[in-house]
């Protein structure tokens, strides 16, 4: 297949469809942007016009501003860009996250955005979309990554919370503010009905999820509590950027935990000095990546971000066409600081 | 084994010393003595050596999981720990059962120790069977034990505190009983926590008293008359034990160095029975120490030949007397111990006495310290005149006051990922200097940068890799770092022809370009200057 025939190429603004003249998750200003989901490295400000799945619009409005030129699409609804037909399909990553299906003539390419196959009560389940070329993420492309059931991990979080409560200590759990925090709050409903305290960065996002009908534990913003409040025995959710901040000092004698796929590796947790690591990720683990590639039937796989080399080599050995298509999507969700975009 | 794996999880789940002490004390109180004995063995950092090789273990786990070699090796490089990689990959194979419950002592004594010397087929079968049968939650600890890398951030002192909490025996007594070689088992543990100290093991050394780095301002130590100063010798710390007609030389790592230093053993044999001396092993000729590099040639040799002995003769530089006539002297004031040591060594030339150096005030001591390198020492030791001989690193009475290190500016050329808490971060660096137009490596350094600098450099390395050699990445020569080091000596083994002692990063010199870095000839000049 020659470059000219590629439905999607990489230009210096992002993933670009020359036949339809639009970009997917561009990182520089372009006139037309199809957005896979609301994380900051995929949905950037300044585009002429945005298309995104309709349930992600409140998230995008919060990120891009109330007057951003957004157009909502339902999953499966087809729009045309010239001769190219485009539709969005559930990616199972966060609320409103989508794969982008691009069809021209006989050819179908799918851009996965970020995705996962694990059950998640906060968003629509991943849909396998048959295609010729699958452009995939590879954030956790090592066979050591294999996610436990999120419900069980929520059980571990709950047990830790109880353990802190018995010791009269607050439990501060760091997690990404969009997606992960709401998933934890939803999974925790299987274990308790106690209220959880929220860092300011999470308050609006939790409200957006509630308005979308996601069932979660009751929450209270930390900011609404008086100065003299005791936090002993409370679970507090905060973004990783709050670690080591002045804000954190009010939770005297707190134990800290971090909820992330990176916590699968002990060294990552020890290096950051968290007491506890909880393995919960909104990305595909190794088995899910391989299974998804098999199921979508693609003959060619392009890996955009993460450990692309490992995945590419593995697929080549299995007789698929595969190559990296390096896009600078940092892994905003799970990075929590020192994990570079490599 | 479940109880021990739970203990590991409790230790791993907290950064608080108090919680760790309680976790260990609870465990020791709850399990039978033979399990407790093995737990103490493992927690004190002792290893079950030569059970299985790392290479064969990698081979077996690849076979067990069916992963390609390169994929396994990439995963291992990513995780940075063989036992952890193995454990994570084991989980890939779904197995019914995995419910075997073995007491820790049974696992080790009945299943693991017999692997020593067994043929490969037997060892492989046993390890694979245990991978199959032990519960997943116990596999990490199991793999840690068989890879001989069981470390959980438990220091000797923390372990002793936990033992004290569990059995009430004095911490110093416990520390003493834990020294040296012992066979873990019920009998060992019962002796360890027994109230009355029975027959003392004749080989057993005393726990070393360690000096702390000097505070910035020497004046904080108060009246100089309360202190004595000695040179800080650059050798191997050692304790020489003469008891029951035998001699034992112990390293600070509590390793018994039998047969390695026959000349020191011969000299110790001429000491009266019931004597223990603390000192420093030095390569020494006539009246002066030889370069550390010569002593280093002796360290690896288990039984040195005549040529080596002649080339690098070793002496003990004695600086403290811990036992005389079978009496423990550690609670006597230092000046009295030194007095008795001087009397003991008077008129002998087979052991050296570390003499004191005196200055009237701290400025005088600072001036003496500046002369240290010229005397082939690392600086000064300051010890309080009336100090007792304590256990471990206790601040207050003994200080080491090193000379300011030498430095050079070198260029980062290679990086590889670290292990443990530095896994999948590029933290192990190789630095080079120009020899003509060619960059030649001169030092590897692992420490000295802040976490933030490490993270920044890690990202930069990922974006500027020129070539990969397995886990090592060659980067574009760009950054200059100031390295501190303690000495430089010729080394035909290295391409640069020289080697640095204790290199570490002192600063990231973003202000310097490649042309500003030191060159090989600058280092050669340092080599030529007598240090």
Interface residues (C-beta under 8 A of the other chain):
Chain A: X142 X143 X144 X146 X255 X264 X265 X266 X267 X268 X270 X271 X273 X275 X276 X307 X310 X313 X314 X317 X337 X338 X340 X341 X342
Chain B: X12 X13 X14 X15 X65 X67 X68 X70 X71 X74 X75 X78 X79 X80 X81 X84 X85 X88 X89 X91 X92 X419 X420 X421 X422 X423 X424 X425 X451 X454 X455 X458 X459 X462 X463
